[in-house]
Amino acid sequence: MVGGVCIWIYEAIVWVGVQHQMPMKGIPRNATGLTFGQHVQTSLGAWAYVLGTVIHFAFALGWGVLFAAIWPYFRRRGIEATLVALPYAMLAWIVMHLSIALVSDSHPNYGDSAVVIGGFMSHFCYAVPLALVVKQQLAQRK
């Protein structure tokens, strides 16, 4: 859940505050539009915020559980968690956005380098805190 909050903080600072890509209130409903399209996002009204939040944190949790499952393999080999988190973040962004592109035509231009770089940066802000929390939590269980 820490990663899900951290990526929203990044989006608030960069996408809203610096790049002015969306209003602050657009962050929670963004996942609804990416998943189901802008028409569904608009037609749901306030429920788009609820659904978007559920989608966002469900995926954040799912990717976090997957990281926790693979982390012990890398820990045994002496690889630092943050070094695993960086390519993991890129892989997560690629898989999620390829999936979005396959099921919806309502997505950013994935051929735009700013979209790709911004996406990777946001997912780094997700994966690095996630990796550090997973590393700490699994170390405490030993």
DAMONOR-V561047 format. One record per backbone hydrogen bond with DSSP energy under -1.0 kcal/mol. NH is the residue of the N-H (numbers start at 1). CO is the residue of the C=O. E is the energy in kcal/mol with one decimal. If there is no record, write none. Layout:
# DAMONOR-V561047
nh = {NH/NH}
co = {CO/CO}
e = {E/E}
This chain:
# DAMONOR-V561047
nh = {5/6/7/8/9/10/11/12/13/14/16/17/18/19/21/26/27/33/34/35/36/37/41/42/43/44/47/48/49/50/51/52/53/54/55/56/57/58/59/60/61/62/63/64/65/66/67/68/69/70/71/74/75/76/78/79/84/85/86/88/89/90/91/92/93/94/95/96/97/98/99/100/101/102/103/104/110/112/116/117/118/119/120/121/122/123/124/125/127/128/130/131/132/133/134/135/136/137/138/139/140}
co = {1/2/3/4/5/6/7/8/9/10/11/12/13/14/15/23/24/29/30/31/32/33/37/38/39/40/44/45/46/46/47/48/49/50/51/52/53/54/55/56/57/58/59/60/61/62/63/64/65/66/67/70/71/72/75/74/80/81/82/84/85/86/87/88/89/90/91/92/93/94/95/96/97/98/99/100/108/109/112/113/114/115/116/117/118/119/120/121/123/124/126/127/128/129/130/131/132/133/134/135/136}
e = {-2.0/-2.6/-2.4/-1.3/-2.0/-2.3/-2.5/-2.5/-2.4/-3.5/-2.1/-1.9/-1.1/-3.4/-3.4/-1.9/-1.5/-1.7/-2.4/-2.1/-2.9/-1.7/-2.2/-2.7/-2.6/-2.0/-1.8/-1.5/-1.2/-1.0/-3.0/-2.4/-2.1/-2.4/-2.9/-2.8/-2.5/-2.3/-2.5/-2.3/-2.3/-2.5/-2.8/-1.8/-2.7/-2.2/-2.2/-2.4/-1.8/-1.9/-2.4/-1.1/-2.6/-2.3/-1.8/-2.2/-1.1/-2.3/-1.6/-1.7/-2.6/-1.6/-2.7/-2.7/-2.3/-2.6/-2.9/-2.6/-2.6/-2.4/-2.0/-2.1/-2.2/-1.7/-1.8/-1.9/-1.1/-1.9/-2.0/-2.9/-2.4/-2.3/-2.7/-2.7/-2.3/-2.1/-2.0/-1.9/-3.1/-2.3/-1.7/-3.0/-2.2/-2.4/-2.8/-2.8/-2.2/-3.0/-2.7/-1.8/-1.8}
